[in-house]
Amino acid sequence: MSSWLDYTINGLIVGNVYALVAVGLALIFGVSRLINFAQGSIYLVGAYIGWVAVVQLHTPLPLTIIVVAAAAAIVGLIIERFGLRPLQNSVRIAPLLATIGISFVLDQLVMLTFSPNPRALPSQLPDVRFQVGGGTIGPLDLLIAGVGLTSALLLFVFLRYSKLGWAVRAASQDRDAAMQMGVDVNRVNQAVFGIAAALGGVSGMLVGMYYNQIDTAMSLQATLKGVVAEVVGGAGNVPGAVIGSLLLGLVESYGVAVFGTSYRNLFAFLLLVVVLVLRPNGLFASARQAPPEPLTGTFIAPSRPVRIPWWALAVAAAGFAVLPLFPVSFYVLQTLINAWLLGMLALSLTLVAGTMGQVSLGHAALLAIGAYTSALLSLTLNVPVGLAVIGGGLMSAALGTLLISPSFRLRGHYVSIATLAIGEIVSLVILNWESVTRGPIGISGIPPLSVFGYDLISPTSIYWFSFAVMVVLALLQGRLLTSHLGRSFRAIRDDDIAARAYGLSLNRYKSLAFIFGGFAAGISGGIAAHLYSYINHETFNTQQSILALTVVILGGLGNVVGAMLGAVALVGLPEVFRIAAEYRILIYGIVLLLLVRFRPQGLLGTM
Amino acid sequence: MLSLRGLTRRFGGLTAVDAIDLDLAKGELVSIIGPNGAGKTTLFNLVTGLDRPDAGTVRFEGQDITGLSPERLAGEGIARTFQLGRVFGNLSVMDNVLIGAHTRLRAVKPVVPVIGPLLELGLALLRPASVRDEEERLREEIKAILARFGERLLPRIDQPAYSLSYANRRRVEIARALALKPRLLLLDEPTAGMNPTETAEMQALVAELKAEGLTILLIEHKLEMVMRLSDRVIVMDEGRKIAEGSGEQVRSDPKVIEAYLGHGLSGTSEQESAA
């Protein structure tokens, strides 16, 4: 009995922390209809600034809170001014990609400054527990609850009684009308980003103190949890975000109580998927609202793709095919093999995100499904490796499509959240389903690639094999794009309402896109598994999803040749310039930001 | 052919479409007019399945089609254009209009349960002769449809729709609707934003379609066009049908005049009489 009270208190405290993140997300969504994927990074920055203040500067607690809030607010203002304001009049996908890029840049900067190792963030409060009923509560719990309530109250007073708060509310109800009435939307955005960042930063610091540990993996988790809470409460609904956060905190806490700690996140993401499917407008929205009239054809940047003559492509392909006949180093071949594997993933993502308009942030999950399937088929059932890889592709196509199907009803930014969550669910299932996936130990001793009984051991043969597979997949995809399916996919992307009015079933065509894309990604994952000979639940992570997305944007959304070119460029150039591994992700983030800002159509143009 | 009974749609406290009855016979052209916000486009959305009514029924050729999905209704032969012009911006003119013919694809969409979509994927990749022939036939047919717009669209057949003028996008929408070979065509303000010459061209085209026997439901603000083309005119205001009849009858109906000149006028007269 007493432990249930403890779990309830814990759930409410954690919920309070999520609320600080979610309220910021809700404010931003309300004003600019944008899900700020960088919110977790601000939370991370807040935690590390708190660490600097407490451990290095020995500031007293009230000052620590003020320093963290102020510093985080400045970061928020910088993001708004330089990251998002220049994109105000661009296509809807642009700010979404920008916040993803910003989040990667911030996380990497923190990691490079403080090293990825966890640090202890001591709480500056006495370590005593008070008996409350049957449970206990500590001063830090009270502080978190106090900060949560105080900020909610301050926010309420600000929105209700200050002039700027009125402007924020006006802008979130009808941005255009507010502008016409003389509301300075830029100032509103600044205010909202500043407040959201301050809340997020303080939240990160409090969580660090609560668990007495901070590390750079906190960022993605915080974004995910904040987004879950916000969506549960109804996007843009500030009180809803608070209630959604408390609910999420309780669900997680009780889930942990019953099933154990490793299931904590699984509950959060399942809650998200259930809410998205059943009540995409959140728990507190009225069931049927006036259907919004979405803008048409503005999701991706209009552009004319660069037409590359077929003979130039043939020459390039032949060049890469004969490359191993020349005295090139093992290192070059290895790099290019990585590029071909990434190229297959990018082909998959460019179809789904570019041609179909479903910006998937969980694409690495398709790699993982393909890799695990192929590895287990060959290890436990002794299926020949060549067939096992194809089995991996088919399993990715089938299971991936099935898992992603709940997101087919969603649009734009929601698809990204849902796919991100689904990706996390896959990774958590792999971690917890020990009887099949061997859990955290991973799978080792995966047999090497072989085709028709011939083992592919030498780098040259692996190079040829992976290159040939990628080219075949690319040719198939090119053929798909020139068929009626290509134009159907693109029509749904440009305007799903008009597409439905002309008989295109969204479920059918989104499924077909994910089936085809899932196959390519699964093949890539399967080949990777046999190359690495060891995989675990972290082999295919969100970083790869983001890298693939950067490749796709670089090449041009939906552009088949662009996907392969982007893969070679992003894998190859850092090698050419010998950029150290820890700086690469930072560079990918910066490349993504620069592309979104200056060349949204990518190198070869969107298709 | 089309018959609406008591069709109602509420948004919160607002009743956008209020118990509308409407009958449309085969080959008839009926226009719906009314001030902005009268509920005309919402009515179109209810008929084409993009929105579901709170009450009432829609029957099409004797069949109850209330609340069916838009993709089903497209398959039944109901095509529409949109008030704000919803072309597929990144698709060429040809591809935009080909989407209109999507429900007519047969060779590439075998009617097999469960594995139908997979066969469709396979056929799209393999493209046997039957699929190629079908595509070729449709392309020829679409060139013929585009030719109905004179030299407006044909020279731009491979250009992406986002590069077209506003008027040309409206034309592409109508071409796309015609490619469906509709049994019922709903046109939502086809001449919005067009200059007098372009309006006259559009009017001639709609007259031609009517002469070919197409059944048309038209929303239009340009009353001259409405008067010339319509067999009957229905006037909506605040979700309700306030008048129905020939162009002449409707034009002289005091309720219509009041709706168009504004409720402010009647309001002031009431105030005056009260004073």
Interface residues (C-beta under 8 A of the other chain):
Chain A: S286 Q289 A290 P291 E293 T296 G297 T298 I300 P302 R304 L476 R479 L480 S483 H484 L485 R487 S488 R490 A491 R493 D494 D495 I497 A498 A499 R500 A501 Y502 G503 L504 S505 R508 S511 L512 I515 F516 T606 M607
Chain B: F11 G12 N45 T48 L50 D51 S69 P70 E71 A74 G75 A79 R80 F82 L84 G85 R86 V87 F88 G89 N90 L91 D95 N96 L98 I99 G100 H102 T103 L105 V108 P117 L118 E120 L121 A124 L125 R127 E135 P160 A161 Y162 S163 R176 L180
